[in-house]
Amino acid sequence: MHTRRFHRRTRTGTARTGALLLAAALLATGCSAGGGRTSAGSAAEPAGATAAAPALSPLPRATSAALAPYYAQKLSWRDCGVPGFQCATMKAPLDYAEPSAGDVRLAVSRRKATGPGERLGSLLVNPGGPGGSAIGYLQQYAGIGYPAKVRAQYDMVAVDPRGVARSEPVECLDGRRMDAYTETDVTPDDQREVDRLVDAYQGFAEGCGADAPKLLRHVSTVEAARDMDVLRAVLGDERLTYVGASYGTFLGATYAGLFPDRVGRLVLDGAMDPSLSARRLNLEQTEGFETAFRSFAKDCVRRSDCPLGDRSTSPEEVGGNLKAFFRRLDAKPVPTGDADGRRLTESLATTGVIAAMYDEGAWQQLRESLTSAMKEDDGAGLLMLSDSYYERDADGGYSNLMYANAAVNCLDLPAAFSSPEQVRDALPDFRKASPVFGEGLAWSSLNCAYWPVRHTGEPHRIEAAGAAPILVVGTTRDPATPYRWAQALAGQLSSGRLLTYDGDGHTAYGRGSECVDTTINTYLLRGTAPSDTKACS
């Protein structure tokens, strides 16, 4: 989960959101903190370094007296201002270890089952991140775009996790400072540029710490999963039914590990492997982006408008041509026509390219944007891709996605690297994993080293012994959550069933595969889980 420096972006009006802000902190600070369990100075972990990670222990079945009032609360539903949806505010303890220490207020939204047919209860959704707004995802996609049969029989429900969007959001930088942060060079050429990068990480962390010093200690995935159990009870459901994408799979799997007897129908799409350290997650996600880029490269050179080569150009050469373009931008950024005077830097261009790797539907836009930047010195297209990734609006404001992303990641795992020297030692491994993106993703994994709050999580396995069948979905060429993570999580879960989608892009549900959608819909509506060898294309 630490590789979660990259997230899955919302695609308004099309598919859906999902998120993983994996490996990059600046590139797109992400999914989890970046943590390693190796000794200081160790450049890279062996593949089996976390094989002996301990299993997450379930919580006691009985609700304690101190928590009983939270489980017994009644929600006061009101109009959201969005047709068809209701909203409410739920209270949860800031600190589950000390419930009397105060509350955190969590925003909840729902769209009631439309019928006809038997009502099956509530279906919670989470798009990932961490930091993605579940309510935004619900109201913009899931509550209106999930299959009609699913929406007919379930109340569609979302809660923004603590520290995210409408739920006491963590804030770190104003728009101007965030612009500077996103433009920081994450492929430093000398010590001066390394120092600037470290300064950027320190300034980001200080801003987050100044904004929410108490909350910052209590935005972990474990606490968010416990909040979901409170919501399950408040909604009147005996078991949790849930669809989580990307980081949302880690959140859902954590729920299963803590409350295996309360697992209903869980879909974990674009799965993460909780047993890996942050460093290993970041490295493997780097490989995932390279795999996705090679798919893009092969497709690009078959098209007449590819600016990176022609049919005779190999994927390696395409990558070399893109790297050469990045180096040009590092020396001389190009204009964008941006109202705030921003130019297209190497870091912004890299983020724009990575953003397009999440969905093959964006490949044409990427080709056009690269052509404009490389041949016409017009960086507007790549800047637009980067801005959409960072959720920057036209007025220069940012959502809290990146702030919450770092807050959760840096709490969930030890930092991937504790010093620039450790990054330098690991650069050969990251460059091997991805000649195109490896260097930037390695340096982007340094951000949690300067976090103002000590991590509370460690790598662990999730077994959820005794849970009902849990459906884990993996896409073979997923850039952000490599397929092997889905295999690993399905293997850890005592009742895990793996659904394989042979395809491109991040996650599988709702991406156009009738086989995938039918399998998931059947599971949600009938409780029928597929065999562990089910594969779709």
Secondary structure as UniProt FT lines:
FT   TURN            2..3
FT   TURN            12..13
FT   STRAND          19..20
FT   STRAND          22..23
FT   TURN            26..28
FT   TURN            40..41
FT   TURN            47..52
FT   TURN            65..67
FT   HELIX           68..72
FT   STRAND          78..79
FT   TURN            83..84
FT   STRAND          86..93
FT   TURN            96..97
FT   HELIX           99..101
FT   STRAND          103..111
FT   STRAND          121..126
FT   STRAND          128..129
FT   TURN            130..131
FT   HELIX           134..137
FT   HELIX           138..142
FT   HELIX           143..145
FT   HELIX           148..153
FT   STRAND          154..159
FT   TURN            162..163
FT   TURN            165..166
FT   HELIX           175..183
FT   HELIX           191..211
FT   TURN            213..214
FT   HELIX           215..217
FT   HELIX           221..234
FT   TURN            235..236
FT   STRAND          240..245
FT   HELIX           247..258
FT   HELIX           260..262
FT   STRAND          263..269
FT   TURN            274..275
FT   HELIX           278..300
FT   TURN            301..302
FT   TURN            304..305
FT   TURN            307..308
FT   TURN            311..312
FT   HELIX           315..331
FT   TURN            339..340
FT   HELIX           346..356
FT   TURN            357..358
FT   HELIX           360..362
FT   HELIX           363..376
FT   HELIX           380..390
FT   TURN            394..395
FT   HELIX           401..412
FT   HELIX           420..433
FT   TURN            435..437
FT   HELIX           438..444
FT   TURN            445..446
FT   HELIX           447..450
FT   TURN            465..466
FT   STRAND          470..477
FT   HELIX           483..492
FT   TURN            494..495
FT   STRAND          496..504
FT   TURN            509..510
FT   HELIX           514..526
FT   TURN            532..533
FT   STRAND          535..536
//
